[in-house]
């Protein structure tokens, strides 16, 4: 991405982000904020309790030395602040991104039209006065006043303010490139635009709301993990509460030692509950959406990002995604008894009004073979545009119906006109398809004249990317309007797992439903109105920003770069978020083990000397042991903030391999690091004469 507008490019701990995050960390100490995170709310209550115990020890008889209680209390507050800081930093990056997007919004004048034509009466109004279904005119050098669909005209548009890409794009009426976004600038020509959103409901407004991390809702997996963490916290809370009467009873029976202090119990509880993942969970989710924005993809919810991580089937359009697109006419193959010149001339006339790259290439190939046409047809010409249902286009000249299109579409057209589709033409089409090219049949009325070969090229490196997805356990399905033979040849060359040929909007929708019925999560991309039903059905639907408004409304993500291959990157980011959450959860649970060995001997060894065997770290004193565990518990949160925000390094591995890697790296690491960390803190406090 070549964007300078997104704050995601800022360093992780940039001063402009850190200072507000520190202030927000203190603001988040409000009870109504803390109660949203049950794990950290327990730490919050413990912090208040130890603060009161310190005041009691300071002004009266305390259960422990005031300095010890104060140290525990301060580090519990730091634990809360570090967790708040992680969340505030993630939210701050999203808010900075939103602020950069707000900078795109401008107060501009719009030329509202009385009707849907350029020659309609014009009234100058503020852009904020435009309403849905209004029409306005925008010309070269002017800013697009509001989101809309182009209904007349064609123009070059600079969308760099949104996409960050300097290359202008073409927007025109009809087709899949008719959508314009408020805040972009027209570079040439003019457009008549129909407004598709009221003020405050524009695409840019929705983008700003989407990236506001503070408004992010918890995803189903996050809710499930929160429930697990709450359950663990409750179990440990009950276990810790029972230790006080047990300690009092044990001291009374043994007539030795002193009961465990409430301060020590609070420290034990805070160290044993999963505070690490509890403090970082929200930051991980917010950062996941931030990483999507860094890839120039706007996720409409955290749920969409998470779903991307669970995807196991990818539906990908052939043209422009798997292949380079812009198929070029390479050869004319005339039917037996038909001169090649007649085929070329008919194909050229049928393509004169076809402004697609394929149509223009047919005209160029015919001109190369026949020379420039001498004159326009005498009879009136009626254009027949291409549609997803007919899958053919052409012109009507008087009584002649000249068509070009897919083999089965032209065959139905010829049969409907009373003719018979010749087997020789089908054989020509099959031969073209076997070479991986696309056959386009040309007909004049009920007569098939031959085949035009359109060549498409598979993108370099795409086969290796599909192999990578396969290693991740993701099945790839190529969707194309080509016939089965062409689709099979391209699919084999690209290395996809399956394909859907001669795809219609209904066929795409049915494929998604059938796949979901098997319990699979489906992702797809689309840019046209005919993609909207399938996008609405898919679990992860990435709409192209260059596409129609219907497609963008149906998708749960919008790719600002309009790059169909971005779907692969979207899945990788989603999986990275899930892997990060799983890795830090594993680490959080594993690092509690060392704290048992630190605090339990310190708290109970006086009463039960046998427990001294658990002091494997040989810590200096009970006070230093408890304090070291609490300090480590706080510091590990801030140490893991970069990992939570950047995400665990993603590798294309299967679920079993990822599980083994997580257990080895974060499970074993979670066991070993706290032993070393707690011992190091204990030694430092002794050397500094703090204990």
Secondary structure, 3 states (H helix, E strand, C coil): CCCCCCHHHCCCCCHHHHHHHHHHHHHCCCHHHHCCCHHHHHHHHHHHHHHHHHHHHHHCCCCCCHHHHHHHHHHHHHHHHHHHHHHHHHHHHHHHHHHHHHCCCCCCEEEEECCCCCCCCEEEEEHHHCCCCCEEEEECCCECCCCEEEEEEEEEEECHHHHCCCCCEEEECCCCCCEECCCCEECCCEEEEEECCCCCCCHHHHHHHHCCHHHCCCCHHHHHHHHHHHHHHHHHHHHHHHHHHHHHHHHHHHCCCCCCCHHHHHHHHHHHCCHHHHHHHHHHHHHHHHHHHHCCEEECCHHHHHHHHHCCEEEEECECCCECCCCEEEEEEECCCCCHHHHHHHHHHHHCCCCCHHHHHHHHHHHHHHCCCCCCCCCCEEEECCCCCCCEEEEEECCEEEEEECHHHHHHHHHHCCCCCCHHHHHHHHHHHHCCCEEEEEEECCEEEEEEEEECCECCCHHHHHHHHHHCCCEEEEECCCCHHHHHHHHHHHCCCEEECCCCHHHHHHHHHHHHHCCCCEEEEECCHHHHHHHHHCCEEEEECCCCHHHHHHCCEEECCCCCCHHHHHHHHHHHHHHHHHHHHHHHHHCHHHHHHHHHHHHHCCCCHHHHHHCCCCCCCHHHHHHHHHHHHHHHHHHHHHHHHHCCCCCCCCHHHHHHHHHHHHHHHHHHHHHHHHHHHHHHHHHCCCC
